[in-house]
Amino acid sequence: MPIGFELPTPNASVWRLLPNRWDFVAFPLIIGIIAMAAIGFHQTMAPIGTLQTQAISLDPSNLPDYALRTTLRMLAAMVASLIFTLTYGTLAAKSRRAGKVLVPILDILQSVPVLGYISFTVTFFIALFPTRVAGAECAAIFAIFTSQAWNMTFSFYQSLRTIPRDLDEVSRNFHLTSWQRFWKLEVPFSMPGLIWNMMMSMSGGWFFVVASEAITVGNRSITLPGIGAYLALAIEQQNLRAIGWVILAMTVVILAYDQLLFRPLVAWSDKFRMETTSSGEAPGSWLLDLVRRTRLIHRLLVPGAWLFATAARVPLRLRAPSFPMVPTIPRPSSRVGDAIWSLFVLLVTLYVVWRVGTYVSTGASWADVGHVALYGLYTLLRVVVLIALASLVWVPLGVMIGLRPALAEKIQPLAQFLAAFPANLLFPVFVVVIVRFHLNPDIWLSPLIVLGTQWYILFNVVAGTTAYPNDFKEAATNFRIRGWQWWRQVMLPGIFPYYVTGAITASGGAWNASIVAEAVSWGHQNVVAHGLGSFIAAATVAGDYPRIILGIAMMSLIVTLFNRLLWRPMYAYAEEKLRLN
């Protein structure tokens, strides 16, 4: 061999495209996700008649397919909720005039029960796809969407309103456009809290999965294959063995999306924490580490990341007013515009009230209005007491979990499971105990209201504690601030905006849960408490639309007034006094 002759070596770029051993581990996961989506789409486009021919069976062998269908619906609703959150939350936070309308509307939307949405959307969605299962699927996805979107929107809105002033000033000094600011500052700052609320929203969707998959409005009944429909049939037939299988299936699904979706997101979002010192122990994810170790998959993801980063840097100048750094005196033209806008909103509101009142008067009297108002006060009392008790329990526990990332990783799947645990599974216990010991349903059914909604407080407090700057924690340690002083001057102010978000969504969720919790059944045994939830549930089953609207309108009115008088002033206080500088 001549001196200086070298054997040809493979091209370096070609070598980088060859898969490594981690690619062979990750590829089955990706193929499985694609196959799951393809199967779900095929079943969605099936003829509507298949819902009648393929009746729900309590055979446990059907649960994997049911779990797949339910999971796909919840993921589709989550994607829709995320798009809604980024759009609606940004407009409400950035436009002063739009915020005056959008925030009260959001209060109303979260107070409208899932059954209220189902009552008026089933016909619409089925009309869109009259011969396909897709119509019923869209109705179910929309029902799950209504149990997820409001919580996420409140979280994103709160984050936009409490961006630290120093970061706000830096973005202005760099002359970022509204588009660049949105992707470079606002979305990253809101990401830790938003992901924890996405986690809670996904789990909270399980609470209403029965109502979304086993729909009954008047004489119309639609049952979609899924865990919710399986559970509804098990409760109807008083089959405890089938309920046990439901719990097992739910546990597997919750662990799957914890490991495959939320734990990677939590680990990824840790880089957006606002601090200048090391956070100590960062959350981890085996799936995120696996993707980072792959060669081919990692290279395939690079173009998508580059396109997104390039799009985020495009200097688009959208007409979205930013938050003023200092209070400004409105100009005369602005005052005139505000007056015209307020008058327009008032006229639209009066027109809507008149239309609702006219329709309700066709099937309800003034005596019915008085009874519904009294039922609303009963439910309000339950919600206030239970949210106060849940706050006393979960605020300190949430702070303890949030301060310990290793503990948070262990608690996360357990909290998701408990949050996802439908109240329907406890109906047998409550019905049997109440009937056996002749207990008062008005008192003993109340815990069911807060069973699934108390976790909004826990998840938001954990998110607030996790996002709390490590610099401030170290400063408190150096100054030896301990005990009640530490809670009053350090931690409670830091997590207060997050707590308010959690409390608002928890109270809204509690009103929603009253539809299920104030009228429970086990087989042929029915236990009903006095309240607005049981009134709406009874009207929905009877298909009495004037009374359904009356109940929903009363619930929306009470929730909106309660938020205006309590939660909104607390929000304003958090924005003005407790905003990190």
C-alpha positions as CSV (number, residue, x, y, z in Angstrom):
1,M,0.0,0.0,0.0
2,P,1.6,3.3,-1.0
3,I,2.6,5.6,1.8
4,G,0.0,8.3,2.4
5,F,-2.9,6.3,1.0
6,E,-6.0,6.4,3.3
7,L,-9.1,4.2,3.2
8,P,-12.3,6.2,2.3
9,T,-14.3,7.1,5.4
10,P,-18.1,7.4,5.4
11,N,-19.4,10.9,4.9
12,A,-20.0,12.5,8.3
13,S,-23.4,13.8,7.4
14,V,-24.5,10.4,6.3
15,W,-23.3,8.9,9.5
16,R,-25.3,11.4,11.5
17,L,-28.5,10.2,9.7
18,L,-28.0,6.6,10.7
19,P,-30.1,5.5,13.7
20,N,-28.5,4.5,16.9
21,R,-29.7,2.1,19.6
22,W,-31.9,4.8,21.2
23,D,-33.7,5.3,17.9
24,F,-34.7,1.7,17.8
25,V,-36.2,2.2,21.3
26,A,-38.1,5.4,20.4
27,F,-39.4,4.3,17.0
28,P,-41.9,1.8,18.4
29,L,-43.4,4.5,20.6
30,I,-43.8,6.9,17.7
31,I,-45.3,4.2,15.4
32,G,-47.7,3.2,18.2
33,I,-48.9,6.8,18.5
34,I,-49.4,7.1,14.8
35,A,-51.3,3.8,14.7
36,M,-53.4,4.9,17.6
37,A,-54.4,8.1,15.8
38,A,-55.1,6.3,12.5
39,I,-57.4,3.8,14.3
40,G,-59.2,6.6,16.1
41,F,-59.8,8.5,12.8
42,H,-61.1,5.3,11.1
43,Q,-63.5,4.7,13.9
44,T,-64.6,8.3,13.9
45,M,-65.6,8.2,10.2
46,A,-67.6,5.0,10.6
47,P,-71.4,5.2,9.8
48,I,-73.6,6.5,12.6
49,G,-75.5,3.1,12.6
50,T,-72.5,1.4,14.2
51,L,-73.3,3.1,17.5
52,Q,-76.6,1.0,17.6
53,T,-75.1,-2.3,16.4
54,Q,-72.0,-2.1,18.6
55,A,-73.6,-1.8,22.0
56,I,-71.5,-1.2,25.1
57,S,-70.4,-4.5,26.7
58,L,-69.0,-4.9,30.2
59,D,-66.6,-7.6,29.0
60,P,-63.2,-6.4,30.3
61,S,-61.6,-7.4,27.0
62,N,-63.2,-4.4,25.4
63,L,-61.6,-1.9,27.9
64,P,-58.4,-1.4,25.9
65,D,-60.4,-0.3,22.9
66,Y,-62.6,1.9,25.0
67,A,-59.6,3.4,26.8
68,L,-58.0,4.2,23.4
69,R,-61.2,6.0,22.2
70,T,-61.5,8.0,25.4
71,T,-57.8,9.0,25.4
72,L,-58.0,10.2,21.8
73,R,-61.1,12.3,22.7
74,M,-59.3,13.9,25.6
75,L,-56.2,14.6,23.7
76,A,-58.2,16.2,20.9
77,A,-60.0,18.3,23.5
78,M,-56.6,19.3,25.0
79,V,-55.2,20.5,21.7
80,A,-58.4,22.6,21.1
81,S,-58.1,23.9,24.7
82,L,-54.5,25.0,24.2
83,I,-55.3,26.9,21.0
84,F,-58.3,28.5,22.7
85,T,-56.1,29.4,25.7
86,L,-53.4,31.1,23.7
87,T,-55.9,33.1,21.7
88,Y,-58.5,34.0,24.2
89,G,-56.2,34.6,27.2
90,T,-53.9,36.9,25.1
91,L,-56.8,39.0,23.9
92,A,-58.3,39.3,27.4
93,A,-55.0,40.3,29.0
94,K,-53.7,42.7,26.4
95,S,-56.8,44.6,25.3
96,R,-58.4,46.7,28.0
97,R,-61.7,47.0,26.3
98,A,-61.9,43.4,25.2
99,G,-60.9,42.3,28.7
100,K,-63.9,44.0,30.2
101,V,-66.1,41.7,28.1
102,L,-64.0,38.5,27.7
103,V,-63.1,38.0,31.4
104,P,-66.8,38.1,32.6
105,I,-67.7,35.8,29.6
106,L,-65.0,33.4,30.8
107,D,-66.6,33.5,34.3
108,I,-69.9,32.6,32.7
109,L,-68.5,29.9,30.5
110,Q,-66.8,28.1,33.4
111,S,-70.0,28.2,35.4
112,V,-72.2,26.7,32.6
113,P,-72.4,23.0,33.4
114,V,-71.3,20.4,30.9
115,L,-74.8,19.1,30.7
116,G,-75.8,22.6,29.6
117,Y,-73.4,22.6,26.7
118,I,-74.4,19.0,25.7
119,S,-78.1,20.0,25.8
120,F,-77.7,22.5,23.0
121,T,-74.7,21.2,21.0
122,V,-75.6,17.5,20.3
123,T,-78.1,18.5,17.6
124,F,-75.7,21.0,16.0
125,F,-72.7,18.6,15.8
126,I,-74.8,15.7,14.6
127,A,-76.2,17.9,11.9
128,L,-72.7,18.6,10.7
129,F,-72.0,14.9,10.2
130,P,-75.5,13.3,9.9
131,T,-74.3,10.0,8.6
132,R,-71.0,9.6,10.5
133,V,-70.0,8.9,14.1
134,A,-67.9,12.1,13.8
135,G,-70.9,14.2,14.8
136,A,-71.3,12.4,18.1
137,E,-67.6,12.4,18.6
138,C,-67.4,16.2,18.1
139,A,-70.1,16.6,20.7
140,A,-68.2,14.5,23.2
141,I,-64.9,16.3,22.4
142,F,-66.6,19.6,22.9
143,A,-68.1,18.6,26.2
144,I,-64.6,17.5,27.4
145,F,-63.2,20.7,26.0
146,T,-65.5,22.7,28.2
147,S,-64.1,20.9,31.3
148,Q,-60.5,21.7,30.3
149,A,-60.3,25.1,28.5
150,W,-61.4,27.6,31.2
151,N,-58.8,26.4,33.8
152,M,-56.0,26.7,31.3
153,T,-57.2,30.1,30.1
154,F,-57.3,31.5,33.6
155,S,-53.8,30.3,34.2
156,F,-52.4,31.9,31.0
157,Y,-54.3,35.1,31.7
158,Q,-52.9,35.3,35.2
159,S,-49.4,34.7,33.9
160,L,-49.7,37.5,31.3
161,R,-51.0,39.9,33.9
162,T,-48.1,39.2,36.4
163,I,-45.0,39.2,34.2
164,P,-42.2,40.8,36.2
165,R,-41.6,44.4,35.4
166,D,-37.9,44.0,34.8
167,L,-38.5,41.4,32.1
168,D,-41.2,43.7,30.6
169,E,-38.7,46.5,30.5
170,V,-36.0,44.4,28.9
171,S,-38.3,43.3,26.2
172,R,-39.1,47.0,25.4
173,N,-35.4,47.9,25.4
174,F,-34.8,45.2,22.8
175,H,-37.7,46.7,20.8
176,L,-39.5,43.3,20.5
177,T,-42.6,43.4,18.5
178,S,-45.9,42.1,20.0
179,W,-45.4,38.8,18.1
180,Q,-41.8,38.4,19.2
181,R,-42.7,39.3,22.8
182,F,-45.5,36.7,22.8
183,W,-43.2,33.8,21.9
184,K,-40.0,35.0,23.6
185,L,-41.3,36.3,26.9
186,E,-45.0,35.7,27.6
187,V,-45.4,32.1,26.5
188,P,-42.1,30.9,28.2
189,F,-42.9,32.8,31.4
190,S,-46.4,31.2,31.6
191,M,-45.2,27.7,30.6
192,P,-44.6,26.1,34.1
193,G,-48.0,27.1,35.4
194,L,-49.8,26.3,32.1
195,I,-48.4,22.8,32.0
196,W,-49.5,22.0,35.5
197,N,-52.9,23.4,34.6
198,M,-53.0,21.3,31.5
199,M,-52.2,18.3,33.7
200,M,-55.1,19.2,36.0
201,S,-57.4,19.9,33.0
202,M,-56.7,16.5,31.5
203,S,-57.4,14.8,34.8
204,G,-60.5,17.0,35.4
205,G,-61.9,15.8,32.1
206,W,-62.3,12.4,33.5
207,F,-64.8,13.8,36.0
208,F,-67.3,14.5,33.1
209,V,-66.3,11.7,30.7
210,V,-69.5,9.8,31.7
211,A,-71.7,12.8,30.7
212,S,-69.8,13.2,27.4
213,E,-69.9,9.6,26.3
214,A,-73.3,8.6,27.5
215,I,-75.5,11.6,26.4
216,T,-79.2,11.7,27.3
217,V,-81.2,14.8,26.4
218,G,-84.9,14.3,26.4
219,N,-85.8,11.5,24.1
220,R,-82.4,11.5,22.4
221,S,-79.7,9.0,23.7
222,I,-76.3,8.6,22.3
223,T,-73.6,6.3,23.7
224,L,-70.1,6.4,22.4
225,P,-67.6,3.5,23.1
226,G,-65.4,4.6,25.9
227,I,-64.5,4.3,29.5
228,G,-67.2,6.8,30.5
229,A,-70.0,4.8,28.7
230,Y,-68.6,1.6,30.3
231,L,-68.8,3.2,33.7
232,A,-72.3,4.5,33.2
233,L,-73.5,1.0,32.2
234,A,-71.7,-0.6,35.2
235,I,-73.4,1.9,37.6
236,E,-76.8,1.2,36.0
237,Q,-76.4,-2.5,36.4
238,Q,-74.8,-2.2,39.8
239,N,-71.8,-4.3,38.7
240,L,-69.0,-3.7,41.2
241,R,-66.6,-6.0,39.3
242,A,-66.9,-3.9,36.2
243,I,-66.3,-0.8,38.3
244,G,-63.1,-2.4,39.5
245,W,-62.0,-3.0,35.9
246,V,-62.7,0.7,35.2
247,I,-60.5,1.8,38.0
248,L,-57.7,-0.4,36.7
249,A,-58.0,0.9,33.1
250,M,-58.0,4.5,34.3
251,T,-54.9,3.9,36.4
252,V,-53.1,2.5,33.3
253,V,-54.2,5.4,31.1
254,I,-53.2,8.0,33.6
255,L,-49.8,6.5,34.2
256,A,-49.3,6.3,30.4
257,Y,-50.0,10.0,29.7
258,D,-48.1,11.0,32.8
259,Q,-45.0,9.2,31.6
260,L,-45.4,9.9,27.8
261,L,-46.8,13.5,27.9
262,F,-46.8,15.5,31.1
263,R,-43.6,14.4,32.8
264,P,-41.5,15.2,29.7
265,L,-43.3,18.6,29.5
266,V,-42.7,19.4,33.2
267,A,-39.0,18.5,32.8
268,W,-38.7,20.5,29.6
269,S,-40.5,23.6,31.1
270,D,-38.0,23.7,34.0
271,K,-35.7,25.8,31.8
272,F,-38.2,28.6,31.8
273,R,-38.0,29.1,35.5
274,M,-37.2,32.7,36.4
275,E,-34.0,32.6,38.4
276,T,-30.3,33.4,38.3
277,T,-29.0,30.7,40.6
278,S,-29.1,26.9,40.3
279,S,-32.5,25.4,41.2
280,G,-30.8,22.4,42.9
281,E,-32.7,19.3,41.8
282,A,-34.3,19.6,38.4
283,P,-37.3,17.4,37.4
284,G,-36.4,14.6,35.0
285,S,-38.1,12.4,32.4
286,W,-36.8,9.2,30.9
287,L,-38.7,9.8,27.6
288,L,-37.2,13.3,27.2
289,D,-33.7,11.9,27.9
290,L,-34.4,9.1,25.4
291,V,-35.4,11.5,22.6
292,R,-32.3,13.6,23.3
293,R,-30.1,10.6,23.0
294,T,-31.5,9.5,19.6
295,R,-29.6,10.4,16.5
296,L,-32.1,10.0,13.6
297,I,-35.2,11.2,15.4
298,H,-33.3,14.1,16.9
299,R,-32.1,15.1,13.4
300,L,-35.7,14.8,12.0
301,L,-37.0,17.2,14.7
302,V,-34.3,19.8,14.0
303,P,-36.1,21.3,10.9
304,G,-39.4,21.7,12.8
305,A,-37.6,23.4,15.8
306,W,-35.8,25.7,13.3
307,L,-39.0,26.7,11.6
308,F,-40.7,27.5,14.9
309,A,-37.8,29.5,16.2
310,T,-37.6,31.4,12.9
311,A,-41.4,32.1,13.0
312,A,-41.1,33.4,16.5
313,R,-38.4,35.9,15.4
314,V,-40.5,37.3,12.6
315,P,-41.0,41.1,13.4
316,L,-44.8,41.1,13.0
317,R,-46.4,44.1,14.5
318,L,-49.9,43.1,15.6
319,R,-52.3,45.6,17.1
320,A,-52.3,44.3,20.6
321,P,-51.7,47.0,23.3
322,S,-49.1,46.1,25.9
323,F,-49.4,46.7,29.7
324,P,-48.4,50.2,30.6
325,M,-45.4,50.4,33.0
326,V,-46.9,53.3,34.9
327,P,-50.5,54.5,35.2
328,T,-51.5,56.8,32.4
329,I,-54.4,59.3,32.2
330,P,-56.8,58.3,29.4
331,R,-57.0,60.8,26.6
332,P,-60.4,62.4,25.8
333,S,-60.6,60.3,22.6
334,S,-59.9,57.2,24.6
335,R,-62.6,58.2,27.1
336,V,-65.2,58.6,24.3
337,G,-64.2,55.3,22.8
338,D,-64.6,53.6,26.2
339,A,-68.0,55.2,26.7
340,I,-69.2,54.0,23.3
341,W,-67.8,50.5,23.9
342,S,-69.4,50.3,27.3
343,L,-72.8,51.4,25.9
344,F,-72.5,48.8,23.1
345,V,-71.7,46.1,25.6
346,L,-74.6,47.2,27.8
347,L,-77.1,47.1,24.9
348,V,-76.0,43.7,23.8
349,T,-76.3,42.4,27.4
350,L,-79.8,43.8,27.8
351,Y,-80.8,42.2,24.5
352,V,-79.5,38.8,25.5
353,V,-81.2,39.1,28.9
354,W,-84.5,40.0,27.2
355,R,-84.2,37.1,24.7
356,V,-83.4,34.6,27.5
357,G,-86.2,36.0,29.7
358,T,-88.7,35.7,26.8
359,Y,-87.8,32.1,26.1
360,V,-87.8,31.0,29.8
361,S,-91.2,32.6,30.3
362,T,-92.7,30.1,27.9
363,G,-92.1,27.3,30.4
364,A,-91.4,28.8,33.8
365,S,-93.1,31.2,36.1
366,W,-91.8,33.8,38.6
367,A,-92.4,31.3,41.4
368,D,-90.0,29.0,39.6
369,V,-87.4,31.8,39.4
370,G,-87.7,32.2,43.2
371,H,-87.2,28.5,43.8
372,V,-84.2,28.4,41.5
373,A,-82.6,31.4,43.2
374,L,-83.1,29.6,46.6
375,Y,-81.5,26.4,45.1
376,G,-78.6,28.6,43.9
377,L,-78.0,29.9,47.5
378,Y,-77.9,26.3,48.8
379,T,-75.3,25.3,46.2
380,L,-73.4,28.5,46.8
381,L,-73.1,27.7,50.5
382,R,-71.8,24.3,49.8
383,V,-69.2,25.6,47.3
384,V,-67.9,28.4,49.6
385,V,-67.5,26.1,52.6
386,L,-65.8,23.3,50.7
387,I,-63.4,25.6,48.8
388,A,-62.4,27.2,52.1
389,L,-61.7,23.8,53.7
390,A,-59.8,22.6,50.6
391,S,-57.7,25.7,50.7
392,L,-56.7,25.1,54.4
393,V,-55.6,21.6,53.5
394,W,-54.0,21.9,50.1
395,V,-52.1,25.2,50.2
396,P,-49.6,24.1,52.8
397,L,-49.3,20.6,51.2
398,G,-48.9,22.1,47.8
399,V,-46.0,24.4,49.0
400,M,-44.3,21.4,50.6
401,I,-44.6,19.4,47.4
402,G,-43.5,22.3,45.2
403,L,-40.4,22.9,47.3
404,R,-39.2,19.3,46.8
405,P,-38.9,18.4,43.0
406,A,-38.1,14.8,43.9
407,L,-41.3,14.5,46.0
408,A,-43.3,16.3,43.2
409,E,-42.2,13.7,40.7
410,K,-43.5,10.9,43.0
411,I,-46.7,12.8,43.9
412,Q,-47.5,13.9,40.4
413,P,-49.0,10.6,39.0
414,L,-50.9,10.0,42.3
415,A,-52.4,13.5,42.2
416,Q,-53.4,13.0,38.6
417,F,-55.1,9.8,39.5
418,L,-57.0,11.3,42.4
419,A,-58.0,14.3,40.3
420,A,-59.2,12.0,37.6
421,F,-61.1,9.8,39.9
422,P,-64.8,10.3,38.9
423,A,-67.3,11.0,41.6
424,N,-69.5,8.4,39.9
425,L,-67.3,5.7,41.3
426,L,-68.3,6.7,44.8
427,F,-72.0,6.8,44.1
428,P,-72.5,3.2,45.5
429,V,-70.9,4.1,48.8
430,F,-72.7,7.4,49.3
431,V,-76.1,6.0,48.2
432,V,-75.9,2.9,50.3
433,V,-74.7,4.8,53.4
434,I,-77.2,7.6,53.1
435,V,-80.1,5.2,52.6
436,R,-79.0,2.7,55.3
437,F,-78.5,5.3,58.0
438,H,-81.2,7.8,56.9
439,L,-78.7,10.6,56.5
440,N,-79.5,14.1,55.2
441,P,-78.5,14.2,51.5
442,D,-78.1,18.0,51.6
443,I,-75.1,17.5,53.9
444,W,-73.6,14.1,53.0
445,L,-73.7,14.6,49.2
446,S,-71.7,17.8,49.5
447,P,-68.2,16.2,49.6
448,L,-68.9,14.9,46.1
449,I,-68.9,18.5,44.8
450,V,-65.3,19.2,45.8
451,L,-63.9,15.7,45.2
452,G,-62.6,16.5,41.7
453,T,-62.2,20.2,41.9
454,Q,-60.1,20.6,45.0
455,W,-57.1,19.5,42.9
456,Y,-57.2,22.8,41.0
457,I,-55.9,24.4,44.2
458,L,-53.2,21.9,44.8
459,F,-51.9,21.9,41.2
460,N,-51.8,25.7,41.0
461,V,-50.1,26.0,44.4
462,V,-47.5,23.4,43.3
463,A,-47.0,25.3,40.0
464,G,-46.6,28.6,41.8
465,T,-44.1,27.2,44.3
466,T,-42.2,25.5,41.5
467,A,-42.0,28.8,39.5
468,Y,-41.0,30.8,42.6
469,P,-37.5,32.2,42.0
470,N,-34.8,30.2,43.7
471,D,-33.0,33.5,44.4
472,F,-35.8,34.7,46.7
473,K,-35.8,31.4,48.6
474,E,-32.0,31.6,49.1
475,A,-32.4,35.3,50.3
476,A,-35.1,34.2,52.8
477,T,-32.7,31.5,54.1
478,N,-29.8,33.9,54.4
479,F,-31.9,36.4,56.3
480,R,-33.2,33.5,58.5
481,I,-36.8,34.2,57.8
482,R,-38.7,31.3,59.3
483,G,-42.1,30.2,60.6
484,W,-45.2,32.3,60.1
485,Q,-43.0,35.3,59.0
486,W,-41.8,33.1,56.1
487,W,-45.3,32.2,55.1
488,R,-46.6,35.8,55.4
489,Q,-43.7,37.7,53.7
490,V,-42.1,35.1,51.4
491,M,-44.2,32.2,50.2
492,L,-47.8,33.3,50.4
493,P,-47.2,36.5,48.4
494,G,-45.3,34.5,45.8
495,I,-48.0,31.9,45.2
496,F,-51.0,34.1,45.7
497,P,-51.7,34.8,42.0
498,Y,-51.5,31.0,41.4
499,Y,-53.8,30.3,44.3
500,V,-56.4,32.8,43.1
501,T,-56.3,31.1,39.7
502,G,-56.8,27.7,41.3
503,A,-59.5,28.9,43.6
504,I,-61.5,30.5,40.8
505,T,-61.3,27.4,38.6
506,A,-62.0,25.1,41.6
507,S,-65.1,27.1,42.5
508,G,-66.3,27.1,38.9
509,G,-65.6,23.3,38.7
510,A,-67.5,22.8,41.9
511,W,-70.6,24.4,40.4
512,N,-70.2,22.2,37.4
513,A,-69.8,19.1,39.7
514,S,-73.0,20.0,41.5
515,I,-74.9,18.7,38.4
516,V,-73.4,15.2,39.1
517,A,-73.1,15.4,42.9
518,E,-76.5,16.7,44.0
519,A,-78.5,13.9,42.3
520,V,-76.8,10.5,42.5
521,S,-78.1,7.0,41.8
522,W,-77.1,3.4,42.2
523,G,-79.2,1.1,40.2
524,H,-82.8,2.0,41.0
525,Q,-81.9,3.9,44.2
526,N,-81.8,7.7,43.8
527,V,-80.6,10.3,46.4
528,V,-81.2,14.0,45.6
529,A,-80.0,17.0,47.5
530,H,-81.7,20.5,47.3
531,G,-79.6,22.6,45.0
532,L,-79.2,24.2,41.6
533,G,-77.2,21.2,40.3
534,S,-80.0,18.7,40.9
535,F,-82.5,21.1,39.4
536,I,-80.5,21.4,36.1
537,A,-79.9,17.6,36.0
538,A,-83.6,16.9,36.4
539,A,-84.5,19.4,33.7
540,T,-81.9,18.0,31.3
541,V,-83.2,14.4,31.7
542,A,-86.8,15.7,31.1
543,G,-85.7,17.7,28.1
544,D,-87.3,20.9,29.6
545,Y,-85.3,23.5,27.8
546,P,-86.8,26.6,29.4
547,R,-86.0,25.3,32.9
548,I,-82.5,24.2,31.7
549,I,-81.8,27.8,30.5
550,L,-83.3,29.2,33.7
551,G,-81.0,27.0,35.9
552,I,-77.9,27.8,33.8
553,A,-78.7,31.5,33.7
554,M,-79.1,31.6,37.5
555,M,-75.9,29.6,38.0
556,S,-74.0,31.9,35.7
557,L,-75.4,35.0,37.4
558,I,-74.4,33.8,40.9
559,V,-70.9,32.7,39.8
560,T,-70.3,36.0,37.9
561,L,-71.4,38.1,40.9
562,F,-69.3,36.0,43.3
563,N,-66.2,36.3,41.1
564,R,-66.8,40.1,40.7
565,L,-67.1,40.6,44.4
566,L,-64.3,38.3,45.7
567,W,-62.0,36.8,43.1
568,R,-61.5,39.8,40.8
569,P,-60.5,42.1,43.6
570,M,-58.0,39.5,44.8
571,Y,-56.7,39.2,41.2
572,A,-56.2,43.0,41.0
573,Y,-54.4,42.9,44.4
574,A,-52.1,40.2,43.1
575,E,-51.3,42.1,39.9
576,E,-50.7,45.4,41.7
577,K,-49.1,44.5,45.0
578,L,-47.6,41.0,44.6
579,R,-46.1,41.2,41.2
580,L,-42.4,40.2,41.1
581,N,-40.2,43.2,40.2
